[in-house]
Structures are given as structure tokens and as C-alpha cells.
Amino acid sequence: MRPPRWLSRGAVLAVSLLLPLSTRASWWSEIETGLLHDSNLSRSSEDQAADAFLGISAAVGQGIPIGRDGTLSWKGSAVADLPDDVEALRRFAPGVSVSYRHKLRLGNDAPFVGLGIFTRHDAYESELREGWSYGASLRAGRRWPALLLEGEIDWERRDAAADPFDQKAFTGAVRADWPLRWFTLHGGYEGRWGDVTSTAFPTPEILAAATARIPDPAFGPGRVSYRLDASAHALEVGLRRELPHATALALTYRFERTFADGDVTYDDQRLSGSYRIRF
């Protein structure tokens, strides 16, 4: 599946603008690996499928000073998700993002605002799910000696090989980090409004509410994937421990409840642990 033409032209323009500034930039790179258990991969209310994932990601980027208070950054990344049982959801996802962050005054505790754009290609074992994602975000936050508080609004669109996996959605999130003596405690709330894809055995209610549907053998015979209009609300809490040599360990729990058309309501719980090395 080829990317939209405007996306290719935009990437070329972004690179041409960033290259002249790269001599002033600071480079960074990181590798992260972890395990994730997802209680409801099928995103359904009754025919739920749980699985464990091995996740591996690598990223490289630059932060480029712009004036006294601004930073222009870019990041290239690649993610591999390897579920244990549901092989159709194995994924390799390279992507690139560009963002600008501006401090509103001097000092480490200064409030900041930021804008960002991204694009990503999702190559799944299931060809139905393969496609391109792209979006934009607006962020604001402030750091205090014992607290970092951030708010974010995102818009995302996904164009997939099969219509039920096309999605458009808005997301709003609030996150906080509390540095403690031995670790950092973090928590947050996220709300999402837009399309979701649910895979289940067909029912009259879901068939009537679906904006697109297709037979999908990813979770077994007889199941159908549907695109539904929905709202989702998630709470997340976790611990992060910074270690020597720019490494870190993290443990995160996330609970999400989704309310979709067709009287579809489902919960999803995710528990993950990860290890990160930054260079």
C-alpha cells in the first residue's frame, strides 16, 4: 500500500528544512524491549482474545535549538510487536515524527507548549490491517521540583488495506510524573473519540451499527471485523526506575473501557514491563 502523495512531498520538505540546521543539533538514540499482556486483543465484548507480546523498538533523533526558548526535533523509529498466539497481529512499524517545543519563559520550571506531526507504516502479518497512519498533536505542560504535568490533544487518521481498519479519532490526555527517592511514579487519563475496530461473531446489533465490516480469520473462523463509532476512557499508572549508564526499567498498568455503537461495551487491561537503553 503506497503512502499518500502529499505525505511523500511533506517528508521531503521537512528533511530539506532540517538538514541546514543539523550542525547545531544534539543527537540521541535508544533501544527498548519489553513484555506486554493484553486482555482483549479482539476489542470485543464477548469473544475476547488475550495474548502476550514481545516488543522491540529502536529510535534515533535530533534536538535543534531555535532561538533562546525553542527546540525543533525529529525522530525516526521502528517497532516490532510479536504476539505469542495471534500471529496475524505480528507487526513491523517504521515511522518518523517532527515536533517543535517552546518554553514560555526562562528556567527549568518554565511552562511549555508544543506542536508535532507524525507518519507511520504498519506492516502486519494480516494484510487486511496493513496501512499508513498519520496525525498531529498539541501539547502543553509545566515542571515543578516534585511534579511534571502535561496535557495533550491528538488527531490521528489511519488508511488501511481493508475499510474496517480505516480510522479517524481525536484523543485528549492528561499525564503526571512524580519523582520519588527510588523511582518516578506516573499516572494519567486518556479519552478517545472516533472509530474503533472490533472483531467478533456477527450479531444483528453490531451489523446494524457497523460503518464497515469484513470477514477476518485473525482470531479464528466465523468472526467478522467491524468499524464502529465509539468513545474510550483509559486510566494508567506506572513506575519508572532510572539506572546507571542511561538505562531505565518501567512497569505500567492500563485499564480502558470503550462504549461503541450497537450496544457494544468492552474493557481492556494491559500490563507491561520494559527495559530501555539510551545512547
C-alpha positions, -999 to 999 in steps of 0.1 A, spaced: 0 0 0 16 33 -11 16 64 11 -5 95 1 13 117 -24 11 147 0 28 127 27 58 119 5 62 155 -5 59 167 31 86 143 42 110 156 15 102 192 25 108 185 62 141 169 56 153 197 33 144 222 61 161 203 89 194 194 72 208 230 72 202 232 110 217 198 118 251 212 126 236 228 158 218 196 168 223 171 196 219 135 185 204 107 206 194 71 201 177 44 222 167 7 221 138 -6 242 125 -41 247 96 -54 269 67 -77 275 30 -68 273 -1 -88 283 -33 -76 266 -66 -90 280 -87 -81 249 -68 -80 216 -100 -85 197 -116 -54 212 -149 -72 217 -175 -75 245 -179 -113 245 -154 -130 221 -123 -117 239 -89 -130 230 -59 -124 253 -23 -127 244 13 -118 255 36 -97 233 73 -93 230 80 -57 219 113 -43 205 118 -8 193 147 14 182 148 52 176 172 79 166 167 117 167 180 152 170 170 183 190 179 215 173 179 248 192 157 275 177 164 309 192 166 312 230 134 292 240 126 268 211 136 233 201 129 217 168 132 179 169 128 150 146 127 112 153 129 81 132 117 49 148 109 12 142 87 -10 163 83 -48 162 53 -64 180 55 -102 183 23 -117 199 27 -153 212 -6 -168 199 -23 -144 175 2 -144 146 -20 -122 124 -12 -93 146 26 -95 143 37 -60 132 67 -41 120 61 -3 120 87 22 109 78 59 113 91 95 115 79 125 135 87 162 137 79 185 166 85 220 180 86 228 217 87 264 230 93 275 266 73 305 277 100 319 299 135 311 312 141 284 338 137 246 342 102 251 356 90 272 327 56 263 311 59 250 276 38 244 245 45 221 216 33 210 182 40 178 164 32 157 133 40 120 125 36 93 100 40 55 104 36 25 82 20 -6 99 31 -38 82 10 -66 97 11 -104 92 -26 -99 84 -27 -80 51 -62 -66 59 -46 -45 86 -16 -31 67 -17 6 62 -4 41 69 -11 63 100 -5 100 103 -16 127 127 -9 159 146 -7 168 183 -8 199 205 9 197 240 13 220 270 29 214 304 50 226 333 76 211 355 78 218 393 105 204 416 82 175 426 58 172 397 57 172 359 22 179 345 13 176 308 -19 179 286 -21 167 250 -47 168 222 -41 145 192 -58 139 159 -50 106 140 -60 90 108 -53 55 96 -57 43 60 -56 5 58 -60 -21 31 -95 -31 43 -121 -5 52 -130 -17 88 -94 -9 98 -96 27 85 -99 50 115 -102 87 124 -101 98 160 -94 127 184 -76 120 217 -72 141 248 -49 132 276 -36 144 310 -4 129 325 17 135 356 51 123 368 61 124 405 99 119 411 104 100 443 136 88 460 140 55 443 117 58 413 93 80 394 56 74 397 35 83 367 -2 83 360 -27 97 335 -61 97 319 -68 94 282 -101 99 263 -105 89 227 -135 98 204 -138 83 169 -135 49 151 -126 16 167 -123 -18 151 -139 -48 169 -136 -85 159 -164 -108 170 -190 -132 159 -217 -113 140 -248 -101 158 -278 -81 144 -270 -52 167 -233 -49 155 -243 -55 119 -267 -26 121 -243 -2 138 -211 -10 118 -199 16 93 -177 -11 76 -172 -49 80 -152 -78 66 -147 -115 74 -115 -117 95 -98 -151 104 -72 -135 127 -89 -147 158 -105 -179 144 -131 -189 118 -165 -173 116 -155 -139 131 -160 -105 114 -142 -72 120 -164 -42 123 -156 -4 123 -178 13 150 -181 48 163 -171 49 199 -157 67 229 -129 52 251 -117 62 285 -84 49 300 -65 52 333 -28 44 335 -4 41 364 32 30 365 67 31 379 100 40 362 134 34 377 164 53 362 196 31 363 233 38 356 246 42 320 214 59 307 192 28 312 158 25 328 132 -1 339 94 6 337 63 -12 348 29 1 336 -8 -10 341 -36 4 319 -73 0 322 -96 11 293 -133 10 288 -149 15 254 -185 24 246 -194 18 210 -225 19 188 -246 -13 186 -247 -16 224 -210 -28 224 -191 -21 256 -159 -38 264 -129 -35 288 -92 -39 281 -64 -44 306 -27 -41 297 3 -49 319 37 -41 305 73 -41 316 102 -27 296 140 -20 297 154 10 278 190 19 269 197 54 256 230 64 238 
